[in-house]
Amino acid sequence: MTTTRSDAVHSTKLDRKGRKAILAGSIGNAVEFVDWAVYTTFSSIFARHFFPPGDDRAALLSTLAIFAVGFVVRPVGAAVMGAYADRYGRKKGLVLTIGLMAGATFVIGVAPSYSQVGLLAPIILVLARMTQGFAAGGEFGSASAFLVESAAPRRRAFAGSWQQVSVGVGLLIASGMGAVVTSALPKDAVDSWGWRLAFVVASALGLVGLWLRRSVEETDSFHRGGTRTADSGERRHVFTRMLREHPKAALRVFGLNIAGVVLYNMWLTYLPTYAAVSTGIPLNKALLANVIGLVVFVVLLPFAGLLSDRVGRRPTMVVFAGGFLVFAWPAFQLITGGFWQLLLVQLTGLVLLLGYSANVAAVMAEQFPPEVRATGIGLPYALSVAIFGGTVPYLTTWMTTNGLGGWVWLYCAIAAAIGLVIYLTMPETKDRTID
């Protein structure tokens, strides 16, 4: 039977190449985000090793400021690595980003302490975190483009959701490592070398991701985009072309991620540390709640992607933002009640986050043609993350330690309100042709 263009556009079947791409892309991305997230997981433990002794609160704030520096560098990585992936291929871009991330993680794990080398210790930490941020900035656009381009047209959110599944798995492994290390080892061992072991193991996992990424094929969309631009040489000017020809799409990608990156970083990466610092819940118990919530989140994400492919990007994202607008205040009242209340907050927030995370890769990919897609996704997203996401741990810790912890919920609610306005007014893209 002959397959028509209309049949192809409405296809829901993933071929063997698409399934392999999702598997390899997801596992590699998960490994990379283990490296990224292990920093936050152990930040309250290793902070004192890199700064002058005597003020643990100042050390933690300084460590979280360096966490934010990693986010600030992400737009640079997104611009450079996104253009690289648009010019030379998603596969080559993904291989390079995971190598950079694993190397930087290893450096943090073996870096000397302040007592050994003085000011050189925080300098090494800053440089390593900047390298992680550079790699993470390039990773998101390339991985999102790779997964969505590998999907059947009516399964783009499902395929794109695996980018977030892999992020969730990476965060889950990092939180699991935190729970195991803090529970299995004596406190003195955790403080002295246990946290270092976690960083070294995380960096070693990068070799697995590197091998998997080298084994996949390039996407057909990238090749078709190359055919259209081969004669003109426009692939040498990806960054300027994206800004010149697609400014509204870039601005939309920036805006639709504001609510997502604030609430995502709050619930998925920093809530255990926030709860431990602000309420006195033992860190291992807070990490356990995070692990349970992440398991539920990861399991439900592909189903939320299927729902988006059926009903649309806009309705599912509206539920996410509207739900958090209502939930923000009671969430931070319940956190103070103990483990079970924290778990309830964790689960409720992560279920709401499905509406954002299942959509984010697909809806951004649907804004751009393949010639500039990795850059178009990566740069505006990284700018949004740098401004609104990377500052979450620092701002919430500063507010809590300065008597303003009761207003953290308002920060989350304002982000949700901004997102709700943007989602209600953005065009629906689930049926858009992206090649």
C-alpha positions as CSV (number, residue, x, y, z in Angstrom):
1,M,0.0,0.0,0.0
2,T,1.3,3.5,-0.9
3,T,1.8,5.8,2.1
4,T,0.5,9.4,1.3
5,R,1.8,12.6,2.9
6,S,-1.5,12.9,4.8
7,D,-1.0,9.4,6.2
8,A,2.5,10.2,7.3
9,V,1.4,13.4,9.0
10,H,-1.2,11.5,11.1
11,S,1.0,8.5,11.8
12,T,1.2,7.3,15.4
13,K,3.6,4.4,14.8
14,L,7.2,4.5,16.0
15,D,9.5,2.6,13.8
16,R,12.6,0.7,14.9
17,K,14.9,3.6,14.4
18,G,12.6,5.9,16.4
19,R,12.4,3.4,19.3
20,K,16.2,3.1,19.3
21,A,16.6,6.8,19.2
22,I,14.3,7.3,22.2
23,L,16.1,4.6,24.2
24,A,19.6,5.9,23.5
25,G,18.6,9.5,23.8
26,S,16.8,9.0,27.1
27,I,19.5,6.9,28.8
28,G,22.2,9.3,27.8
29,N,20.2,12.3,29.0
30,A,19.5,10.5,32.3
31,V,23.2,9.9,32.9
32,E,23.9,13.6,32.1
33,F,21.3,14.8,34.6
34,V,22.7,12.5,37.3
35,D,25.9,14.5,37.0
36,W,24.0,17.8,37.0
37,A,21.7,17.0,40.0
38,V,24.2,15.4,42.3
39,Y,25.5,18.9,43.0
40,T,22.2,20.0,44.5
41,T,21.6,16.8,46.3
42,F,24.9,17.1,48.3
43,S,25.2,20.9,48.4
44,S,24.4,21.1,52.1
45,I,27.1,18.5,52.9
46,F,30.1,19.5,50.8
47,A,29.6,23.3,51.1
48,R,31.9,23.6,54.1
49,H,34.8,21.9,52.2
50,F,35.2,24.7,49.7
51,F,34.9,27.8,51.8
52,P,36.5,29.2,55.0
53,P,35.3,27.4,58.1
54,G,33.2,28.9,60.8
55,D,29.9,29.9,59.1
56,D,28.0,26.9,57.6
57,R,25.1,29.1,56.5
58,A,27.4,31.4,54.5
59,A,29.1,28.3,53.0
60,L,25.8,26.9,51.9
61,L,24.7,30.2,50.4
62,S,28.0,30.5,48.5
63,T,27.6,26.9,47.2
64,L,24.1,27.7,46.0
65,A,25.4,30.9,44.4
66,I,27.8,28.7,42.4
67,F,24.8,26.5,41.6
68,A,23.2,29.6,40.0
69,V,26.4,30.4,38.1
70,G,26.0,27.0,36.4
71,F,22.6,28.2,35.1
72,V,24.0,31.6,34.0
73,V,26.4,29.9,31.7
74,R,23.7,27.7,30.2
75,P,22.7,30.3,27.6
76,V,26.3,30.4,26.3
77,G,26.3,26.6,26.0
78,A,22.9,26.6,24.3
79,A,24.0,29.2,21.7
80,V,27.3,27.5,21.0
81,M,26.3,23.8,21.2
82,G,22.9,24.5,19.7
83,A,24.5,26.0,16.6
84,Y,26.9,23.1,16.5
85,A,24.1,20.6,16.6
86,D,22.1,22.5,13.9
87,R,25.2,22.6,11.7
88,Y,26.9,19.2,12.3
89,G,24.1,17.1,13.7
90,R,22.2,16.3,16.8
91,K,24.3,13.1,17.4
92,K,27.6,14.9,17.4
93,G,26.3,17.6,19.7
94,L,25.0,15.1,22.2
95,V,28.2,13.2,22.3
96,L,30.2,16.4,23.1
97,T,27.8,17.6,25.8
98,I,27.9,14.3,27.8
99,G,31.7,14.2,27.6
100,L,31.9,17.7,29.1
101,M,29.4,17.1,31.8
102,A,31.1,13.8,33.0
103,G,34.5,15.4,33.1
104,A,33.4,18.4,35.1
105,T,31.6,16.1,37.6
106,F,34.7,14.1,38.1
107,V,36.7,17.2,38.8
108,I,34.2,18.3,41.6
109,G,34.5,14.8,43.2
110,V,38.3,14.9,43.5
111,A,38.8,18.7,44.0
112,P,40.9,19.7,46.9
113,S,39.3,21.4,49.9
114,Y,39.7,25.0,51.2
115,S,41.9,23.7,54.0
116,Q,44.3,22.2,51.5
117,V,44.6,24.9,48.8
118,G,42.8,28.0,50.1
119,L,41.0,30.2,47.5
120,L,41.9,27.8,44.7
121,A,39.2,25.4,46.0
122,P,36.2,27.6,45.3
123,I,37.8,28.7,42.0
124,I,37.9,25.0,40.9
125,L,34.3,24.5,42.0
126,V,33.2,27.6,40.0
127,L,35.0,26.5,36.8
128,A,33.7,22.9,37.1
129,R,30.1,24.1,37.6
130,M,30.4,26.5,34.7
131,T,31.5,23.6,32.5
132,Q,28.5,21.6,33.7
133,G,26.2,24.6,32.9
134,F,27.7,25.0,29.4
135,A,27.1,21.3,28.7
136,A,23.6,21.3,30.1
137,G,22.7,24.4,28.0
138,G,23.7,22.5,24.9
139,E,22.1,19.3,26.0
140,F,18.5,20.4,26.2
141,G,18.1,21.8,22.7
142,S,19.9,19.0,21.0
143,A,18.2,16.2,23.0
144,S,14.7,17.7,22.6
145,A,15.2,18.2,18.8
146,F,16.7,14.7,18.5
147,L,13.8,13.0,20.3
148,V,10.9,14.9,18.7
149,E,12.4,14.6,15.2
150,S,12.7,10.8,15.7
151,A,9.0,10.5,16.5
152,A,5.9,9.7,14.5
153,P,4.0,13.0,13.8
154,R,1.1,12.2,16.2
155,R,3.4,11.0,18.9
156,R,5.7,14.0,19.3
157,A,4.7,14.8,22.9
158,F,5.1,11.1,23.8
159,A,8.6,11.0,22.3
160,G,9.5,14.4,23.8
161,S,8.2,13.4,27.2
162,W,11.1,10.8,27.3
163,Q,13.5,13.7,27.5
164,Q,11.8,14.7,30.8
165,V,11.5,11.0,31.8
166,S,15.3,10.8,31.5
167,V,15.7,14.0,33.5
168,G,13.5,12.6,36.1
169,V,15.4,9.3,36.2
170,G,18.6,11.3,36.5
171,L,17.3,13.2,39.4
172,L,15.9,10.0,40.9
173,I,19.3,8.4,40.7
174,A,20.9,11.4,42.2
175,S,18.4,11.6,45.0
176,G,18.7,7.8,45.5
177,M,22.4,8.1,45.8
178,G,21.9,10.8,48.4
179,A,19.4,8.7,50.3
180,V,21.8,5.7,50.3
181,V,24.9,7.6,51.1
182,T,23.3,9.6,54.0
183,S,21.6,6.5,55.4
184,A,24.3,3.8,54.9
185,L,27.3,5.7,56.1
186,P,28.1,7.4,59.4
187,K,27.7,11.2,59.3
188,D,31.5,11.7,59.6
189,A,32.1,9.5,56.6
190,V,29.4,11.3,54.5
191,D,31.0,14.6,55.4
192,S,34.5,13.6,54.6
193,W,34.4,11.2,51.6
194,G,30.9,9.9,51.0
195,W,29.8,12.9,48.9
196,R,33.0,12.6,46.8
197,L,32.1,9.0,46.0
198,A,28.7,10.1,44.7
199,F,30.4,12.5,42.3
200,V,32.9,10.0,41.0
201,V,30.2,7.3,40.4
202,A,28.1,9.9,38.6
203,S,30.9,10.8,36.3
204,A,31.7,7.2,35.5
205,L,28.1,6.7,34.4
206,G,28.8,9.2,31.7
207,L,30.9,6.6,29.8
208,V,27.7,4.6,29.4
209,G,25.8,7.5,27.9
210,L,28.7,8.4,25.7
211,W,28.8,4.8,24.2
212,L,25.0,4.8,23.6
213,R,25.0,8.2,21.9
214,R,27.8,7.1,19.5
215,S,25.6,4.2,18.4
216,V,22.5,6.1,17.1
217,E,21.7,7.4,13.6
218,E,21.2,11.1,12.8
219,T,17.6,12.2,12.3
220,D,15.9,12.5,8.9
221,S,14.7,16.0,9.8
222,F,18.3,17.2,10.2
223,H,19.3,15.7,6.8
224,R,16.3,17.3,5.1
225,G,17.1,20.7,6.6
226,G,20.7,20.3,5.4
227,T,19.4,19.6,1.8
228,R,17.4,22.9,1.9
229,T,20.4,25.0,3.1
230,A,23.4,23.2,1.5
231,D,23.7,25.5,-1.5
232,S,23.2,28.7,0.4
233,G,25.6,27.9,3.2
234,E,23.1,29.2,5.8
235,R,24.1,26.6,8.4
236,R,27.2,28.7,9.1
237,H,24.9,31.4,10.5
238,V,22.4,29.4,12.5
239,F,22.4,31.7,15.6
240,T,21.7,34.9,13.7
241,R,19.3,33.3,11.3
242,M,17.2,32.0,14.3
243,L,17.0,35.5,15.8
244,R,16.4,37.2,12.5
245,E,13.7,34.9,11.1
246,H,12.0,33.5,14.3
247,P,12.0,36.2,17.0
248,K,8.4,35.6,18.0
249,A,8.9,31.9,18.4
250,A,12.1,32.5,20.4
251,L,10.2,34.9,22.7
252,R,7.4,32.5,23.1
253,V,9.8,29.7,24.1
254,F,11.3,32.0,26.7
255,G,7.9,32.9,28.2
256,L,6.3,29.5,28.3
257,N,9.2,28.2,30.4
258,I,9.1,30.8,33.1
259,A,6.5,28.9,35.3
260,G,8.0,25.6,34.3
261,V,11.6,26.2,35.3
262,V,10.7,27.9,38.7
263,L,8.3,25.2,39.8
264,Y,10.4,22.3,38.3
265,N,13.5,23.4,40.1
266,M,11.6,24.0,43.3
267,W,9.8,20.6,43.3
268,L,12.3,18.3,41.6
269,T,15.7,19.5,42.7
270,Y,15.5,21.7,45.8
271,L,12.5,20.8,47.8
272,P,14.4,18.2,50.0
273,T,17.1,20.7,50.9
274,Y,14.5,23.5,51.4
275,A,12.5,21.3,53.8
276,A,15.5,20.2,55.7
277,V,16.8,23.7,56.1
278,S,13.5,25.4,56.9
279,T,11.6,22.8,58.9
280,G,14.2,20.6,60.5
281,I,13.0,17.4,58.7
282,P,16.1,15.1,58.5
283,L,17.7,15.3,55.1
284,N,17.5,11.5,54.5
285,K,13.7,11.6,55.1
286,A,13.3,14.6,52.8
287,L,15.3,12.8,50.1
288,L,13.1,9.7,50.5
289,A,10.0,11.7,49.9
290,N,11.7,13.2,46.8
291,V,12.6,9.7,45.5
292,I,9.0,8.4,45.9
293,G,7.6,11.5,44.2
294,L,10.1,11.2,41.3
295,V,9.1,7.5,40.8
296,V,5.5,8.5,40.3
297,F,6.4,11.4,38.1
298,V,8.6,9.3,35.8
299,V,6.0,6.6,35.5
300,L,3.2,9.0,34.6
301,L,5.1,11.2,32.1
302,P,4.7,9.2,28.9
303,F,1.0,8.9,29.6
304,A,0.8,12.6,30.0
305,G,2.6,12.9,26.7
306,L,0.0,10.6,25.1
307,L,-2.7,12.8,26.6
308,S,-1.1,15.9,25.1
309,D,-0.9,14.3,21.7
310,R,-4.6,13.6,21.9
311,V,-6.1,16.8,23.4
312,G,-3.4,19.4,22.7
313,R,-0.5,21.2,24.3
314,R,-2.4,24.2,25.5
315,P,-5.1,22.5,27.7
316,T,-2.6,20.3,29.5
317,M,-0.3,23.3,30.2
318,V,-3.2,25.4,31.4
319,V,-4.0,22.7,34.0
320,F,-0.4,22.7,35.2
321,A,-0.2,26.5,35.7
322,G,-3.7,26.9,37.1
323,G,-3.2,24.0,39.5
324,F,-0.1,25.5,40.9
325,L,-1.7,28.9,41.2
326,V,-4.2,27.4,43.6
327,F,-1.8,24.9,45.3
328,A,1.2,27.1,46.1
329,W,0.0,28.6,49.4
330,P,-1.3,25.3,51.0
331,A,1.8,23.5,49.8
332,F,4.1,25.5,51.9
333,Q,1.8,25.3,54.9
334,L,1.8,21.5,54.7
335,I,5.6,21.1,54.4
336,T,6.0,22.0,58.1
337,G,3.9,19.1,59.2
338,G,6.4,16.2,58.8
339,F,7.3,13.5,56.4
340,W,3.9,12.5,55.3
341,Q,2.7,16.0,54.6
342,L,6.0,16.7,52.7
343,L,5.3,13.5,50.6
344,L,1.8,14.8,49.9
345,V,3.1,18.1,48.7
346,Q,5.8,16.4,46.6
347,L,3.3,14.1,44.9
348,T,0.7,16.8,44.2
349,G,3.2,19.2,42.8
350,L,4.8,16.6,40.6
351,V,1.4,15.4,39.2
352,L,0.7,19.0,38.3
353,L,4.1,19.4,36.7
354,L,3.2,16.6,34.2
355,G,1.3,19.2,32.2
356,Y,4.5,21.2,31.6
357,S,7.1,18.4,31.4
358,A,5.2,16.2,29.0
359,N,4.8,19.1,26.6
360,V,8.0,21.1,26.9
361,A,10.2,19.4,24.3
362,A,7.4,18.9,21.7
363,V,5.9,22.4,22.0
364,M,9.3,24.1,21.6
365,A,10.4,21.9,18.7
366,E,7.1,22.8,17.0
367,Q,8.0,26.4,16.9
368,F,11.1,26.1,14.6
369,P,12.2,24.5,11.3
370,P,14.9,21.9,11.6
371,E,17.7,24.2,10.3
372,V,17.6,26.2,13.5
373,R,15.7,23.9,15.9
374,A,18.3,23.0,18.4
375,T,19.4,26.6,18.8
376,G,15.8,27.9,18.8
377,I,14.9,25.5,21.6
378,G,18.1,25.7,23.6
379,L,18.9,29.4,23.8
380,P,15.5,30.9,24.9
381,Y,15.0,27.9,27.2
382,A,18.5,28.4,28.8
383,L,17.9,32.1,29.2
384,S,14.6,31.4,31.0
385,V,16.3,28.8,33.2
386,A,19.2,31.1,34.0
387,I,17.0,34.0,35.1
388,F,14.1,32.2,36.7
389,G,15.3,28.6,37.5
390,G,18.9,28.8,38.7
391,T,18.1,31.4,41.3
392,V,15.4,29.3,43.0
393,P,17.7,27.6,45.6
394,Y,19.6,30.7,46.5
395,L,16.5,33.0,46.8
396,T,14.4,30.5,48.8
397,T,17.4,29.7,51.1
398,W,18.1,33.4,51.6
399,M,14.4,34.1,52.3
400,T,14.2,31.3,54.8
401,T,17.4,32.2,56.7
402,N,16.3,35.9,56.9
403,G,12.8,35.3,58.3
404,L,10.9,35.5,55.0
405,G,10.2,31.8,54.5
406,G,6.5,32.5,54.8
407,W,6.6,34.2,51.4
408,V,8.2,31.5,49.3
409,W,4.8,30.3,48.2
410,L,4.1,33.8,46.6
411,Y,7.2,33.4,44.4
412,C,5.8,30.1,43.1
413,A,2.3,31.5,42.7
414,I,3.5,34.5,40.6
415,A,5.4,32.2,38.3
416,A,2.3,30.1,37.8
417,A,0.2,33.1,37.1
418,I,2.6,34.3,34.4
419,G,2.6,30.8,32.8
420,L,-1.2,30.7,32.9
421,V,-1.5,33.9,30.9
422,I,1.0,32.7,28.3
423,Y,-0.5,29.2,27.9
424,L,-4.0,30.6,27.5
425,T,-2.9,32.9,24.6
426,M,-0.4,30.7,22.7
427,P,-1.4,28.9,19.5
428,E,-2.0,25.1,19.5
429,T,0.8,23.3,17.7
430,K,0.1,19.6,18.1
431,D,-1.0,19.2,14.4
432,R,1.8,21.4,13.0
433,T,4.1,19.9,10.4
434,I,7.7,20.3,11.6
435,D,9.8,19.1,8.7
